[in-house]
Amino acid sequence: MKKICTRAILLTTSAVLLSCTLFGGRADANSAIVYDILPAGGAALVLEDGITLDEIYVEPVQEENVPDLSDLPGGGVTATPTMFSPDPITITDDTVTEEAGDTESLDMLSLSVGAEQVISDTEELEERLDAASEAVSAVSLASKAASDIKVAEELAIEEQLARDPENFANLVIAQVNDYVNVRAVPDLEGEIVGKLYDDSVGTFIEETDGWYKISSGSTTGYVKAEYCVTGEDAIELAKKVGTRLAYVDTTTLNVRKEPGLDAKILTQVPYDDDLVVLEEMGDWIKVTTNEGDGYVSSEFVKLHTEFVKAESKAEEEARLKKEAEERKRAQEAARKAQEKRNRAAGGGSKTVSTTPVTVAGSGLGAQVANYGCQFVGNPYVYGGSSLTNGTDCSGFVMSVYAHFGVGLPHSSRADRGVGYAVEGGIANARPGDIICYSGHVAIYIGNGQIVHASTSRTGIIVSSAGYKNILAVRRIF
């Protein structure tokens, strides 16, 4: 057995770090430097050039003889002569593959590198790497979860928009006989800041102990939840209490008999008017008119849903004051107009009427209705305002009231804001009240009937007030 004397430093009981230099007669040819870990269990240590060591004796190394390790792989460690083992470490292989001569001496310098600290640092590094890996995995999972949540939220929003495109679920709709008070705080003793009338709406803000906080018009406050509906219940109800309108956004809008530019024109509607929407069909909107149901291009209208909003206490007071003033001015104007007509007729205080329809009552409203009925049978002319030669619906109402000294706009949409609202609608209407429809306006004459410039086919006629959906009832006197 070939035994080679070496100097080595034992790192642990399981391995020896060797630094070997081969010396001898053929040193120039066979010299080699090897760095390796010698396992304790036993595989032979194979040096460069195929030299195998049978047995290694570990001898002490003086501290001053320990070489600088800064240039070795993993350099920067500090050599130390501690933890020597004088016992031989036997390699299982009995063969030396190359003879170096009888006087061959293999000097092996094994260097201590603070093994225990290295191993400890390595274990700590592995733990940190594991922790970092786990952190990366956690971040990845969190990122994926956040992405999944975002996708789910987007899908939920899309589904909600498809089911409730106008966000009616966020409305609070009053369901009462008359109105529900809007209070400053969620308490029956709270200050009343406004009124939310039956079927009128507000926007839901929050719920507190059986109260809904809402915003409606210029009013913000609390209403009792038991008198309102919101959420899923509001979606279908909103479609019933709200009015879906197509606002005319062009000078003159053609309403056609069929959805297509080649279809025949049913009627025409002026700019700034509204038409009640029956069905939305993408590029075409089905609407109702005095001439019947027809179709308009969505390019020339703006769709919106109109709701009645809450009225603040200040708005109510201002409205009542304004209505009283306007009513007084209208009555004074009517009185002066009547005096002028009487003087022109040679005196007297009675108005001569040739109306084919007798309107009950002696007030100014009844006089308006009677006067309007005198022109039944005269022609309808789009854009006109002559009670004898031709007028359209708003021109008819404007000209009838002008006879009584009251100026009104030539617009059926604008007529919905004149005078003051009649609470209870048509059920409480009086002769002379203005009845507002989608794209149309008329004068109420009592007994559920109206006088109006209807169509180019019928001219000025008397017909049922309920022939189509009523949007508003306004009173001047």
Secondary structure, 3 states (H helix, E strand, C coil): CCCEECECEECCCCEEEEEEEEECCCHHHHCCEEEEEEECCCCCEECHHHCEECEEECCCCCHHHCCCCCCCCCCCCCCCCCCCCCCCEECCCCCCCCCCCCCCEEEEECCCCCHHHHHHHHHHHHHHHHHHHHHHHHHHHHHHHHHHHHHHHHHHHHHHHHHCCCCHHHEEEECCCCEEEEECCCCCCCCEEEEEECCCEEEEEEEECCEEEEEECCEEEEEEHHHEECCHHHHHHHHHHCEEEEEECCCEEEEECCCCCCCCEEEEEECCCEEEEEEEECCEEEEEECCEEEEEEHHHEEEEEECCECEEHHHHHHHHHHHHHHHHHHHHHHHHHHHHHHHHCCCCCCCCCCCCCCCCCCCHHHHHHHHHHCCCCCCECCCCEECCCEECHHHHHHHHHHCCCCCCCCCCCHHHHCCEECCCHHHHCCCCCEEEECCEEEEEEECCEEEEEEECCCEEEEEEHHHCCEEEEEECC
